[in-house]
Amino acid sequence: MLKSLFLCGVLGVLLIPAECSEQISVCVEDDRDLRVDCMIKLKSSQYNSYEFSWSPGTKESVINTNVSGSSAESVFKDKSYVQELDSQGYRLTLSGFTDTLPHNTTYICKISGENANINVEADQLLPCSAVSLFVKRSCSWIACLLLFYHTQS
């Protein structure tokens, strides 16, 4: 009993700083398109603006946007599209760039004034599957450990 309490306490402390709800994720779809999910909750009864961009170095390049007065760089026109994810955020799909991605890139999304970003190395991009996205999240491992420990005791 004491051992179980100690383990739960340690895992609980480890879980506090873990980001269980990542606001942005990047993966590669089966057809080799790049997918960026930005899960910043949309504001109801308001126009929600979005902007997706990346920064492989010091310069940020806009991939797709609906912000008035801003536009995507010409290299991305007709290569990307954005869809709303049932008031949970937006999904960007970018075709034709997966094989030529810069090695280390920061992906950025901005929705109605809120920003999220993630740094991804091209050779570590995961396929877009439920299992790979679940494994990627840090708190998922801790939750699995807790569940496994309790089923074994």
N, C-alpha and C positions, 0 to 999 in steps of 0.2 A: 504494500500500500504506500509506504513512504517513498519507495523507488518510483512508483507511478506518479505520485504527486511531484517529486523532484523533476522528472522528465517533462511533465506537462508544464511546469513552471519555467524550465529552461526553454522549451519550444515556444511558450507564450511570449517570453522576452525576445526571442529571435523573430517572432512574428510581428512585433510592434513596428520596427522600422521597415519591414518588407512592404513593397508596393503591390498590393493585391489587385488593384484595379488600374492596370496600365492604361493610359489615355491614348497611346499610339502604338501601333504594331506594324511591322513590315514583313512581308513574306512573298514567296514566288508561287504563282498559281500553276496548275498543270500545263497550261498552254504557254508557260514561260513569261507571262505578264507579271509585272511588279504590282503588288497590292499594298496600299497604305490605308489602314483603318484608323480614323481619328474619332475616339469615343468621348468627346466632350459633349455633354448633354445639351441638346438644343433648347433654346428658350421658347416657350409657347407664346402665342399671340405676338410674335415679333419676327421681323425679317432676319434670318440668320445668314450672315456672310461667312464665307470660308476662303481660305487660301492655303494651298499646299506648295511647299518649296523644298529644296534640298541645298545643302552646302557641302561640297566635297573638299572645300578648303576655307578660304576666307570670304568668298563671294557667294551670296545666297541667290539662287535662281528660282523664280516662280514657275511652277509646273502647271497649275490650274487655279483659277480664282473666279469668284463672282463679285469681287469688290469693285465698286465703281471707281474708275480712274486708274485701275491697275490691270495689267494683262500678263498672260503667260509669255515666256520667251518663245520665239518663233520655232525653235527646235522641238518644242513640246506640243505645238498646235497640231490638232488632228491625231495625236498619239496618246492623249489622256482623256478620261472622262470621270465625272464624279457623280455618285448617287447617294441619296439620303438613306440612312439606316434607321427607319422607324423612330424618329425623334431621339435616337441615341448617339448620333454623330453622322459623319460622312465617310465614304469609301472612295479613294482614288485608285484608278487602275491605269497603269502606264505600260504601253506596249512598245516593243522594239528596243529596250534599253538594258534588259537583264544581262545580256552577255558582255556589255561594255560599261558596266557600272564602275565608278571609281572605287578603289579599295576601301576607303574609310569615309563614310558619308553620314552627315547629320540630316535626318528627315524632320521637317517642321510642318505642323499644321496650326492654323489659327482659325478659330470659330468664334465669331461675335465677340472679339476682344480677348478671348482666352487662348493661351498658347500651350502647345505640347511639343516635345521633340525627343528624338531617340537617335543614338549613334549606332550605326550598323556597319560591320565589315562585310564586304561583298561575298567573301568565301564562307561566311557563317549564316547566310540567309537561309531560313527554314522554308520548307514547302507549306503552303496554306492548307493545313489540315487541323482538325480539332485537337488531335493528340499532340502535334508539335507545338501549337499555340498554348495548350495547357501546360506542357512540360517547361515551356519558356518562362512562365511566370514564377517568380521566386517563392511566393507563398504556397503555390501548389505543391512543391516538394515537401514543405513543412507539414501541410495538411495531410499528405499521403503518409508521411512518417508517423504522424499521430494516429491516423486510422489504422495503419499496419500494426503499430505497437499495441493498440487496444484490442485488436482482433487476435493477437498472439498471446495476450495475457489471460 
